[in-house]
């Protein structure tokens, strides 16, 4: 599996209803997309949930690189280029995937990013990460790492913002989930 995400920072006075309308009218186009486990249409709004900026940040989990290649190089990604310009597509590898098909009704995604510090061995690293993760009640999650940047990100699917009050991270609103 491969995870991808591009984070488009929008101006502070950007009308986020434009993004909501875009997703409402087009989000279904990635439903059932080839090799896609899921695509989350994510937004942050400045001043909401302690977010400092407006953003549009879709997150994809691909079953294989073929679907990603089709998306990027067969014209689908051109919609992003034409609307928002050239974007950096961040790539990651899923390390832990505790998601099921039950994520379709979830309204929020909570993101925590941490560094992978230099160390003598990465043996059992997955187990160590899992033991150190914040425990968020009844939350499905996925851990994605990037060895190019030596970072990992945990994405929690949450239905109640009270569950993450004591944690530091980014809270995204999920506008649509394609599977």
Residue pairs with C-beta under 8 A, 6 or more apart in sequence:
1 37
1 61
1 62
1 63
1 64
1 93
1 94
1 97
2 61
2 62
2 64
2 65
2 68
2 91
2 92
2 93
2 94
3 59
3 60
3 61
3 62
3 91
3 92
3 93
3 94
3 142
3 144
4 59
4 60
4 62
4 68
4 89
4 90
4 91
4 92
5 57
5 58
5 59
5 60
5 89
5 90
5 92
6 57
6 58
6 80
6 87
6 88
6 89
6 90
7 55
7 56
7 57
7 90
8 55
8 56
8 57
8 80
8 84
8 87
9 53
9 54
9 55
10 16
10 19
10 53
10 54
10 55
10 56
11 54
12 46
12 53
12 54
14 54
16 43
16 45
16 54
19 43
19 56
19 175
20 43
20 175
22 83
23 41
23 175
23 176
24 175
24 176
26 79
27 41
27 175
27 176
27 178
28 176
28 178
30 36
30 39
30 178
31 178
31 179
32 178
32 179
33 39
33 67
33 71
33 178
34 66
34 67
34 70
35 62
35 63
35 64
35 66
35 67
35 68
35 70
36 60
36 61
36 62
36 63
36 67
36 178
36 179
37 61
37 62
37 63
37 179
38 60
38 61
38 99
38 103
38 177
38 178
38 179
39 58
39 59
39 60
39 61
39 177
39 178
40 58
40 59
40 60
40 109
40 172
40 174
40 176
40 177
41 58
41 174
41 175
41 176
41 177
41 178
42 56
42 57
42 58
42 59
42 109
42 172
42 173
42 174
42 175
43 54
43 55
43 56
43 57
43 172
43 173
43 175
44 51
44 53
44 54
44 55
44 57
44 170
44 171
44 172
44 173
45 51
45 54
45 173
46 52
46 53
46 54
48 173
49 161
49 171
49 173
50 171
51 170
51 171
56 84
57 172
59 109
59 155
60 68
60 71
61 94
61 97
61 99
61 142
62 68
70 76
71 77
72 89
80 87
81 87
90 146
91 146
91 148
92 144
92 145
92 146
92 153
93 144
93 145
93 146
93 147
94 142
94 143
94 144
95 126
95 129
95 143
95 144
95 145
95 152
96 126
96 129
96 130
96 141
96 142
96 143
97 142
97 143
98 140
98 141
98 142
99 140
99 141
99 142
99 157
100 140
101 179
102 140
103 140
103 157
103 177
104 177
104 179
105 159
106 140
106 157
106 158
106 159
106 174
106 177
107 159
107 173
107 174
108 157
108 158
108 159
108 161
108 171
108 172
108 173
108 174
109 155
109 156
109 157
109 158
109 171
109 172
109 174
110 136
110 139
110 155
110 156
110 158
110 164
110 167
110 169
110 170
110 171
110 172
111 153
111 154
111 155
111 156
111 169
111 170
111 171
111 172
112 134
112 153
112 154
112 156
112 167
112 168
112 169
113 151
113 152
113 153
113 154
113 169
114 151
114 152
114 153
114 154
115 150
115 151
116 125
116 145
116 147
116 150
116 151
116 152
117 150
118 150
129 143
129 152
130 143
133 141
133 143
133 154
134 154
134 167
136 156
136 158
136 163
136 164
136 167
137 163
139 156
139 157
139 158
139 163
140 156
140 157
141 154
141 155
141 156
141 157
142 154
142 155
143 152
143 153
143 154
143 155
144 152
144 153
144 155
145 151
145 152
145 153
146 152
156 164
158 164
161 171
164 171
